[in-house]
Amino acid sequence: MSILSKLDRIIELLQPKQLEEATLEEIYSPTKYIIETTDLNEYDKFYKGPIFYNCLWDLDQWLRSEIKYHDREVLQEVRDKLYDIMSEDYGVNFDL
């Protein structure tokens, strides 16, 4: 089922009559994505993206803890550089 057809179905279900008949699975069904590529490196980057996000998040939280609880202010420069690289070079941040 395409995203547009899912949205149409959700809108249909939100009508007062239909809403009572809707199941939670119909309203909150997860979206599936299809990756079409023959390049295994490209697929690997897509697949491992969330892993890299979690690694960077853990690094950021460790830096925060070291700065806040262990008075290691010198690490603030590292944390600031991480934010600069993420936002200025790649246009991403930790806000999802």
C-alpha positions in Angstrom: 0.0 0.0 0.0 1.5 3.3 -1.0 1.9 6.2 1.4 -0.8 8.2 -0.4 -3.3 5.4 -0.2 -2.5 5.0 3.5 -3.1 8.7 4.0 -6.4 8.4 2.1 -7.4 5.5 4.3 -6.5 7.3 7.5 -8.6 10.4 6.3 -11.4 8.0 5.5 -11.2 6.4 8.9 -11.2 9.7 10.7 -14.7 10.4 9.5 -17.1 10.1 12.5 -18.9 6.9 11.2 -15.7 5.2 10.1 -13.6 6.0 13.2 -15.6 3.7 15.4 -14.9 0.8 13.0 -11.2 1.5 12.6 -8.6 -0.7 14.3 -5.4 0.7 15.8 -3.5 -1.3 13.2 -5.2 0.5 10.4 -4.5 3.9 11.8 -1.0 3.3 13.1 0.4 0.8 10.7 4.1 1.2 10.1 5.3 2.5 6.7 7.6 0.2 4.7 10.3 1.6 2.5 11.8 -0.1 -0.6 15.4 0.6 -1.4 16.2 0.0 -5.0 19.9 -0.2 -5.6 22.5 -2.5 -7.0 25.3 -0.8 -5.1 26.0 -2.7 -1.9 27.9 0.2 -0.4 25.0 2.5 -0.9 22.7 -0.1 0.8 25.1 -0.6 3.6 25.2 3.2 4.3 21.4 3.3 4.4 21.2 0.3 6.6 23.9 1.5 9.0 22.6 5.1 9.2 20.7 4.6 12.4 23.7 2.8 14.0 25.9 5.8 13.2 23.2 8.1 14.7 23.2 6.1 17.9 27.0 6.1 18.1 27.1 9.9 17.7 24.3 10.3 20.2 26.3 8.1 22.7 29.4 10.2 22.1 27.5 13.4 22.7 26.0 12.1 25.9 29.4 11.0 27.2 30.9 14.4 26.4 28.0 16.1 28.1 28.5 13.9 31.2 32.2 14.5 31.3 31.7 18.3 31.0 28.9 18.5 33.5 29.9 16.0 36.2 33.7 15.7 35.9 34.5 19.4 35.2 36.2 18.6 32.0 35.4 21.9 30.2 38.1 21.3 27.6 35.7 18.7 26.1 33.1 21.4 25.4 35.2 22.5 22.4 35.0 18.9 21.1 31.3 18.8 21.6 30.9 22.2 19.9 32.9 20.9 16.9 30.7 17.8 16.7 27.6 20.1 16.5 29.3 22.3 13.9 30.3 19.4 11.6 26.8 17.9 11.9 24.9 21.1 11.2 27.1 23.1 8.9 28.7 20.3 6.9 25.8 17.8 6.8 22.7 19.7 7.8 21.7 17.3 10.5 21.2 17.4 14.3 20.0 15.2 17.1 16.4 16.6 17.0 14.4 14.0 15.1 
